[in-house]
């Protein structure tokens, strides 16, 4: 199971970026590349980034 590794600011940016990319599918140039926005949107919503896990990276604050 993956550990939570996406911090609050990172989550906000990912969700916003994902929604902007997805909007390209329906508004604007209507390009299929907008579907790539699903990835940052999902990683932001679940607070888990598989790439961060592979690299051993986290943007969550360290709790003591």
Beta strands, then each sheet from edge to edge (+ up, - down):
end
